[in-house]
Structures are given as C-alpha cells and as structure tokens.
Amino acid sequence: MPEIVRVDDKIIGQIEDGVFTKRVRQTHMLRTPRAWGIDCKAFLEQVYHKTKTIRIEELDSGTVYEISTEVFNRRKGYLNRGFGPQYFVALKYWHQIRQGQKALL
C-alpha cells in the first residue's frame, strides 16, 4: 500500500516500492534554473530515507522524469520563492522518459 507524502495537510506525492512519485503540471517546473523540486521537510523526513528513486510525472505531456534519491541528494540546491523551502535539481541530472517506457534507473 502506498505511503502518502504530505506537506501541511496537502498531498504532494506517494512512496511505493522505494519510489517517490509526484504528479505535477508543467507549470510547476522551475524556470530558472530549469529543474524539479521537492519540499525540504518532505524530502528530509519522508523521501530521503525511504526511497531509492524519485519520479516526477508531468501530467500535461505525459513525460516522466526520474533520478536516484542519492543523486538528488548530492546535486540538490535550495530555494524559497514563496511556496516554502524546496530542494531542486537541474533537469540535466534527470532521466527523461515517456510514459510507457521503462525507467533507466
């Protein structure tokens, strides 16, 4: 059964079989730098110690992005642009796959 990941009572994703999955719209991608982010508290308290892979499912195009949790942790930057503190990793470190393809990790 998936573990729900919440921030301030808002569901941001789920953990199942060592994979944290976050489903988002394209508008949630950071523009500068082009990156995907995760709430700092959720990452430290739930994602980091319970997963091996982080998956972002971009709902508008169906594109899936994956990165190992360890690479995310090593490459992460920090920002807070009014939506709470987030760790982010630039797109160049993510494996981009289309829906229906097997992950590279």
N, C-alpha and C positions, 0 to 999 in steps of 0.2 A: 504494500500500500504506500503511495507517495506521501512524503512529508511536505506539508505546505510551509513555504517561507513567507513570513510576514514582516512588514515594517509599519509600525504604528497602526496595527489592525488592518492594513492594506496588503492583500496577497500580491507578492511580486514574482513568485515562481514556485517550483516544487523540486524536491530531491527524490530521485528514484534510481535504484541500482547504481549508485555512485555518480549520477549525473544530475547537475543542477540545470533545470530548464527554465528559461524566462521567455515569454511570448510578448512581443512588443510591435508597435507600429514603426515604420521608417522614421517618423518624426522624433523618436526617442534616441536616435543615433546622435552622438556628439558630433558637431560640425568642425570644431577646431579644438583639439585635433580630431580627425575622423576616427571615432573609437566607440566601443561599447563599454558601459559602466554598470557597476553593481553597488548598491548601498553599502557603505563601510561596515555598519553594525551587522547587517545580514551576512556579509562576507566573513567577517571575523567570528561571529557566533554560530553560524549555521553552515555556510558553504565550505569554508576552507578545510575544516577537519572531517567533513562527511562525504566529500566528493573527490573524484579523480578528473572529471571533465565538466566544463561549463559550456552550455549550449544556449545560443540566442536564436529563437525562431522569429524571423521578421515576417509579420503577417501579411503585409501588402504585396510582396513579391514571392513569398514562399521560400526565400533564401534562408539557409541555416548556417550559422557561424559557430565554430567550435574551437576551444582552446583547452589545454590541460590546466587543471587548477594550479599546479606548480608553476607553469609558465606565466599564468595570470598573476600569481603572487610575486614572481620575480620582476615582471615587466610593468607592474601597476604604477599609475600615477594617482595623485589625489586632486580633487576639485570640489568646490561647492558653489554652484551657480543658482542658488535659491531653492533647490529641490532637496536639500540635505546633503551631507558629505557622501561622496562617491569615490570609489576606486575605478579607474578606467585603464583600458589597454588599447593601444592603437590598432587599427584594422590590419596592418601588415603582419601582426602576430597571430591572427585568427585564421583558421582553415575555413574557407567559404565553400559550402556545398549546396546543391539544390535539393529541394525536398524529394525524397525517394532514393537518393544516393546514400551509400554507406559512408560513415564518418571516416576520416583519415586517422583519427586517434585511437 
